[in-house]
Amino acid sequence: MLILAAILAIFVYGMIAAMLGTILPDLAARFKLTPKQNGTIAFYQALGLIIASVSVGPLIDNEGKKVGMVLGLALVTVALVLLPRSGGFTSIAAYLFLLGIGGGIIVTAANALASDVTPDRRGTTLNLLNLFFGLGGLATPFISANLLSRNAVRLCYLVAGFAGATLLVNIAAPMPLPTGAQSFVFSEIGSVVGRPTLWLCALFLFLYVASEVGVWNWLVQHLMAQGIKESSALNVLSLGFALGLLIGRVGASQVLLSVSPLNVTLAASILMAITTYLMLRTKDPKVAWILVFLAGASMAPVFPTTLAIVADVFPRMTGTALGIVITSGWIGLAVSSHIIGSIAGGDPKRLKTALLVLPGMAVFMIAVNLLLHLTV
């Protein structure tokens, strides 16, 4: 029951992570939103993620993971019910902010919960857990394009229903109470924030999330600007990028049994720089699918494996350490979306140039990873 609760929660987060990129074309057309406004909407979602992640760590350490799981899923359900009732730019941004808060709580709580299941194989466990993030990310654009005729309203209600069901599962699931060893102790916060490894992992995740979420939020619009029809672009996102994340995490969970987490994330960073650059250079939907799939597979192990590194290094106040690092990731989301939207301005065709920030982030990840090798 415990494993099921964590899997369903991460699946829900995968669905909402792909939500903005999936519904943005419909919202942009209906409310005549510009790319810059779309970037601002993405920023508000990121702001919600930031606030949630930086504050929920101590709550989880002191009150237990169940409190975080239930609170996060409840907020996500409410946000998805309200989103179809949006009246324009302001209300869309407000509901995405609420969705971000719920999502940020879910990610921190679910990964903290799973990291306690098998402490000796955290990298493998967290990659297997987060492959359901990839499955959720695959489901949202696939269902929208193939089952719901790209209807944003019906998609929101469908995902809200699944989030509500997952909330009930998490309410019913027995979860361990917090222990003194992991509880947040203010006097000991210096032992966490004073270690360079924490901030290098935070910077690494900042760069990674800036790249990954840039794909989720902007790929469909970029492909459409290259002349690829919307349904095909959504399928490239779901059956290309999300499927790559899913399969990549299955493979990474096995690789991590014999290869160190730092070496896995270094190889992933190098491959990310190559594949994200190449996927921006084609107008052919079939070639785009292959390159986007490879980009997803390259990115697959980075997020869960980085969290495994953090949990290994910080056995005390794990939730707090994870919250700080995950928060840094969401700041990357906010920064990249704002930059991409600002560079593109009011011209969707300029997204091709704006999205070059993605391989740029991956290059910086390589340098940070090499520094991590010296501190872990």
Residue, then its C-alpha position, 0 to 999 in steps of 0.5 A: m500500500l505504501i509503494l502504491a501510494a508513492i507510485l500513484a502520487i508521482f504518476v499524478y505529478g508527471m501528469i501535471a508536469a506535462m499539463l501546461g505544455t499540453i493545454l497551452p496551445d488551447l489556452a493561448a488560442r482561446f485567450k489570445l495569449t502571447p509567448k511572453q504571457n505564456g512564460t509568465i504563467a509558467f513562472y507562476q507555476a514555478l513560483g508555487l513549486i519553489i514556495a512549496s519545496v522550500s517550506v515543506g521539508p521541515l514539515i515532512d521531517n517533523e510531521g511525517k510524509k503522509v501529511g505532505m502527500v495528502l496536502g499536496l494531492a488535495l491542492v492539486t485536485v482543487a487547482l485542476v477543478l478550478l483551472p477550466r473555469s479561468g476567465g483569462f490570463t490572471s486567473i490562469a496564472a493564479y490556478l497554475f500557482l496553486l497547482g505548482i504548490g501542490g506539485g512541489i509538496i508531492v515531489t518532495a514528500a514522495n521522494a523522501l518516502a521512497s528514499d526510506v524504503t531501501p536506503d542501500r539502493r536509493g538510486t535504483t529505487l528512486n529511478l524506478l519510482n520516477l519512471f512513473f513520472g515519465l508514464g504520467g508525462l506520457a499520458t497527459p499529451f497522449i490522452s489529450a491528442n488521441l482521446l479528448s481532441r485536445n480539449a483542455v477543459r475535459l483534460c483538467y477534469l480527468v486529471a483532477g479525478f485521478a488526483g482525487a482518487t490518489l488522494l484517497v489512497n494516500i489517506a488510507a495508506p499506513m505510513p511510518l511516523p517521523t523518527g527523531a533521527q530525521s526530524f528537523v532540528f533548527s540548531e543542526i541546520g548548519s550541518v546541512v546548509g554548510r556543506p558544499t555538496l548540498w549547494l552543488c547538488a542544488l545548482f546541478l538540479f537547477l540547471y537540469v530542471a531548467s532544461e527538462v521543464g523547458v521541453w515540457n512547456w515549450l516543445v509543442q509550440h516550437l514544433m508547431a512553429q516548424g510546421i508540424k501539426e498540433s496533434s503530431a507535436l503532442n505525440v512527439l512530446s508524449l511518445g517521444f520525450a515522456l516515453g524516453l524518460l520512462i524507458g531511460r529510468v528503467g535502464a538507469s535503475q539497472v545501471l546504478l547497481s554497478v555504476s556510481p550515481l555521480n558517473v551516471t549523472l555525468a554521462a547523462s549531462i553529456l548526452m543531454a547537451i548533444t540531444t537537446y541541441l540536435m532536436l531543435r534542428t529538424k522540421d521532420p516529425k519522425v526525426a523530431w520524435i527520434l531526437v526528442f526520445l533520445a533527449g528524454a532517455s538522456m535526461a531520465p536518470v538525472f532528477p532521481t539520481t541526484l536526489a539519491i545522492v542528497a539522501d545518501v549524504f544527508p541521513r539526518m534531516t533528509g526532507t529538509a535537504l531534499g526540499i532545498v535541492i528540489t527548490s533550486g530545481w524549481i527556481g531553474l524552471a522559473v528562470s528558464s521559462h522567463i528567459i525563453g518567453s522573453i527571447a521569443g517575445g511575441d513571435p513563436k518562430r523565435l522559440k527555436t533560438a530561445l530554446l538553445v538555453l536548454p543545451g546551454m544548461a546541459v553544458f554547465m551541468i557537466a562542469v558542476n558534476l565534475l566539481l561534485h566528484l571532488t566533494v562527495 
